[in-house]
Amino acid sequence: MTNILLTNADLLLTMDSARRELVHGALLIEENVITWVGTQETMPPLDDDTTRYDMRGKLVMPGMVNTHHHFYQTLTRVIPAAQDAVLFDWLKTLYP
């Protein structure tokens, strides 16, 4: 199994107990398990077979997060015609 290293993330949310947000963060996945999270400067030694991905311009959130369609609604909830609408009028406004 190939290991995966994500580097240069504009922002990496660690989801640790301190809720750290790392600028230029990096994340190492070994055998499908996140084994290390940190900054570029503190990366552990890597095997030659590690697949590397440059995450510049990206936000990295470790783990599976199922946002399905509710993420879309966070962007559209300020549309005046949808605010304070009853359910079906709200749905027709957001999903014409």
N, C-alpha and C positions, 0 to 999 in steps of 0.2 A: 504494500500500500504506500502510495506517495504521500509525503508530508506536504503541507501547504502553509506558506507564510504570506500574510497580508501585511504590506508595509505602506508607509506614507499616508495613512488615513488622515484626512483633514481633521476628523474628530472620531475617536473611538470611545464608545460608552462601555465601561468595564463591567457594569452590573455587580460590582463587588459591594461589600458592606459599607464602604466609604462613598460609593456612587461616583468614583473618579471619572472624569472626562479628559482623555488624553489627546492633546494636539500632536499631530504627526505620530499617531499610535501605530502599534504593530501587534499582530496576533499570530500565534503558531498553533497549527492543528496537526496532531500526530495520531495516525490510526483512527481518524474520525473523532478525536477528542481534543477539545481546546486545552492545551497544556501550558500555555504561557501567554500573558497579556502584559504589554508594557510600551516603552518608547523605543525609538530606533537606537538610541544610545545604549540601551540595556539589553539588547537582543542576545540570546544564548548562541553558542556555536551551532551551526546548521550542517546537516548532511548534504552531500552533493546532489542527492536526488530530490531535494525539497523544491516543489513548484512555488514560484514567487509571483505574486500579483501586486502591482502598484495601484494603490487605492486613492491616489490624488484626486481631489474633488469629490470624494465620497465620505459618507458617514458609515461607520461599521458598528453594528449592534450584535454582539455574540449571542448565539442561541437562536432557537426557533421562536419567532414572534408572528402569530397569525393576525394580521390586521384586516384581512379581507376588505370589504367595501367601506368600512367605517373610516378608514384613512381619507377616502375621497370626501366624506361628509365633514371632516374637520376643515377642509378647504372651502366648502360651499355653504357652511352654516350661516355665513354673514350675508347671503343673498337676500335682499329685502323681501322679495315675493315669498320666500320660504319661511321667513321668521314668523313665529306665532301662527303658522298655518295648521289646519287640521291634517291628519295623517295623509289622506289621499291627495289633497291639494299640494302638500309638501312634496310627496313623491313625484307628482306630475311636474312640479317646478324643477326638481333636481334631475329627473330622468325623463325628459320630454319624448 
